[in-house]
Amino acid sequence: MNIIIAGAGEVGRHLATVLTADNHEITLIDLKASNLESLREQSDVATLVGSATHADILQEAGADRANLFVAATDSDEINLLAASVAKSLGTTKVIARVHHSVYQAGRGINYAKILNIDQLVCPEYLTSLAIASVLRDPAVQAIQYFARGQIVMERIEVSHQSQVIGKTLESLSLPAGVRIGTVTQQDKTVVPTGETILDAGDHITLIGATEIFHKVLPMFRKGELYKRKIVIMGGSAVSVWLSRALDSRFFSIRLYLTDHTRALELSQKLTHVTVIEDDPTDPNTFAEENIADADAFVASTWEDEDNILGALQAKHLGVPRTFAVIIRPTYHELIEELGIDRIFSPRIVACQEILHMTQGKAVQKIAQLDEQGTCVYRINVGRDAEAIGQTLINMKLPKGCVFVAIQRGDNIHVPGPHDLLEVGDTVVAMAHENLVQKLGRLFS
């Protein structure tokens, strides 16, 4: 691929190095020649000094014939403008990195659509989803990220009082818009068929349209679901996104921060979260608030040092799982052996997301469910795909594959048996990894 990257910061340099190693042709643009010198000497990256918002610079870089443009400067506004100009000049796909939530969330305005940008990548938002995927089932988080709130998905245990025990899935008569994606029985996860029989203690992945999901939930378990207790330290953007990503029906969230103004602001924005103006690393606060009883502790202030110390102390005082958000890459190797369960870097997460977008495959894995190879796949329906125009019930899907969501434009829904696929649709499916080639032939 012919790829142009704007911004020779950490993300831009890392992307250029990795993509060059994959035999892509890379042109890196930056305002400062000094930012480009090291790459010019160390790799085969072509460099260009200038502003990526200027059409003449982009034309010199080859935007009219580029397959991909990535705007990764430190300015949201420059990234948005540069990506929009590159698209207008003829670049096939453009991506802009943004930090401010106003661009990612939109608040009624779709900036990507208005500016003709294919994808906005927000490192803080993606980091919150990465943390959430560890706190939740990874498949659940993958679908929630894809569905943008239009679909609810949760992994639940079939209770001993459930009315579905001993019944096959085809006999349950689930309403339209509800599906069971996976069934885990005796530590083995499978994509079920209509003949699969449910038993008490089975774990199922239940997917449904938001408006009917909780009407179906009582079929599988009685009483209240256990709410996992999560403590978040810090009022950063990652903390806010994470609080929003964790459904209050399944999580009890306490957010600690010491800034009075920020605490007041977030208590009004995050009404489902208990916002506490205090320092959870203070031993007295830790004991009085029973933080040791939490299922997980996430240190996500603006300061790496505070996050490292906070996560370490929480681990030392009894919290079973602790996580820290780290900005500077120099810390990563140093803290691997300290006892923190996992660290998350917004820059690394953003790079991984952009690299994922360069794959261009019809079938892409977005989550793995178990060690046996059951995965969640995102499928792009190509122009010549065999599946176009067929209803799902008539489609020759491999046994052990189930469609759980279809996106067409801005609409995302749980498909029914009579849904038709169209060119440009994006499908999320659950299947074993040995079915990937068959799916590729059906949708390429």
Buried (B, 14 or more C-beta within 10 A) or exposed (E): BBBBBBBBBBBBBBBBBBBBEEEBBBBBBBBEEEBBEEBEEEBEBBBBBBBBBBEEBBBEBBBEEBBBBBBBBEBBEBBBBBBBBBBBBEBBBBBBBBBEBEBBBBEEEEBBEEBEBBBBBBBBBBBBBBBBBBBBBBBBBBBBBBBEEBBBBBBBBBBEEBEBBEBBBEEBEBEBBBBBBBBBBEEEBBBBEEEBBBBBEBBBBBBBBEEBBEEBBEBBBEEEEEBBBBBBBBBBBBBBBBBBBBBBBBBBBBBBBBEEEBBEBBBEEBEEBEBBBBBBBBEEBBEEBEBBEBBBBBBBBBBBEBBBBBBBBBBEBEBEBBBBBBBEEEBEEEBEEEEBBBBBBBBBBBBBBBBEBBEEEBBBBBBBBBEEBBBBBBBBBBEEBEBBEBEBEEBEBBEBBBBBBBBBEEEBBBBBEEBBBEEEBBBBBBBBEEBBEBBBEBBB
